């Protein structure tokens, strides 16, 4: 412009140049999911989708209650129930009575589910090793500790009102 006015930067451009924590966390999550599930697909698990991670990422080898999976993943119990239904149909989990409380059900991994869990853990560990090698072990350890603290702070204050003064 010849009149001396500067065109303000578009929001989308600003977010690309200096992304906020939510954008960086989301980009990291989506990129990790893409790599994880593409690798799992090549390793014999082609029917799994990132949404199944809400169950599989938190599932214990001996089984987990759906309410615990819901709480750990941050997903509603109904969403977890739908995902468990899908995973039962795909052969990754089964429902069994909880020996601690026969009224409750456990979501228990099948041999296929246990294989996926082991492969998933190995893939994520390899991704983390790659980042640690790129940044340096010490820098990566400090980053993870700081990120863990931020995640914990955010989880403990999810509805904190922001001041608009």
N, C-alpha and C positions, 0 to 999 in steps of 0.2 A: 504494500500500500504506500502511496506517495504522501499521504497526509500525516505520516508519523505514528499512526496507530499500529499497535502490535496485535495481531490476531491471537486471542487466547488459545492455549493448547487445549485440544479436545480431551475429554475425560479418558477416552479409550487410549489415546497416545500417552497421557500421563500415567495411566495404570500399567502400560507396557514399559515405560522408562523407569518408574519407581513403584512397582507393585506393592500393595499392602500385604500384611501377614496372611489374611484370608485367601488372597489370590495366590500367593506363593505356596501356601499349604495345599490348596486345591490343585494347583498345577503339579506339585510334587505327588500328591495322591493319585491323580489321574495318570501321570506318566508311569508311576510304579505299578499301578493296576494293569496298564496296557502291557508293560514288559512282563509282569508276573503271569497274566492269563495267556499271553501269546506263548510264553515258554511252557506253561502247563499244558497248553493245547498240543504243542509239539511232543510233549512227554507223555501223552496218552490220556489227557483230560480235556478233550475238545468241546464238551458240552457245558462246561462251567462258565459263568459270567461274573463280572466284578461284583454284582449284587449279592452273589452267594458268599462273598467274603464276610458279610455281616454275621454269618453263622460259622463258616469254616475257620476264620481267623481267631476265633475265641473258643472253639470247641476243644474240650479236654479229651484225651484218649479214652478215659473211663466213662465219658459222657457228661453232658451238662444239661441243666434245666433251661427251658426256653426263656423263663423269666430272667435268668442270669445272663443268657446270650443277649437278651433285649437290653438289659441294663449296661452291659459291657460295651455293646456296639452303638448304643444310643438310638436304636431303632424301636418302634412300637412293637409290642408283643404280637399284634396281628400280622405285621410285616414279617417278623421272624417265623411265625406259624406258616405263612405262605412260602417262605424260602425253605423251611424244613420240608414242607410237602413236596416242593420241587426236587430237593436233594434226596428225599426218599425215593421218588420216582426215577431219579438218575442213578440210584444205587449207592449213594455216598453215606447215607445215615439211615438209622432205623429208630423207631420209638420203643422204649422199654419202660416197664414200671420202675420207679426209683426205689431202690431197696431201703432208703432212709424214710420214705413216705410213700406207701403203695398207692395213694391217691394221685400222686404226681407222676409225671413222665420224664424220662431222661431222653435226650437226643444223643445217640451213641453212633460213633463212626463205624462203618463197615470196613472190611479190608481195603476196598477201593478208597474210602474216605481217609483211612490211615495213610495210604500211599500218597494221596494228594497232600495231606497235612505235612508229611515228611518232605516231599518235593517242594512245597510252598515255602517251608522254613528254610530249606537249602537255597532256594532262589533268592529270597529276601536277604539271607546272610551274604550271598554273593554280591548283591546290589550294594549292600552296606560296605562290604570289603572294598569294592570298587571306589566308592566315595571316600572311604578312609585312605586308600592309597593315593587318590587324586589330591585330597586336601592335606594329607598327613594325619597319622593316627591321633596325635595330640589335639590338633585343631578339630578333627571330627568328633572326638570324645567331648570336647568343650561345647561344640555345636549341639550334640545330642543332649547333653545335660541342660543347656540353656533352653532348647526346644521343649524338653520334658517339663521344665519349670513353667514355661509359657503355657503349654497345654494344660497343666494342672491348674494354673491360675485361671485360665479361661473356663475350664470345667467347673470350678468352684464359684464363679461369678457370671454364669451365662445370662442372667436377666438383669444384671446391674444396669441402672439407667445412666445414660450419658448426659452430662450437663451441656445444655445448649446456650448457656450464658456467655 
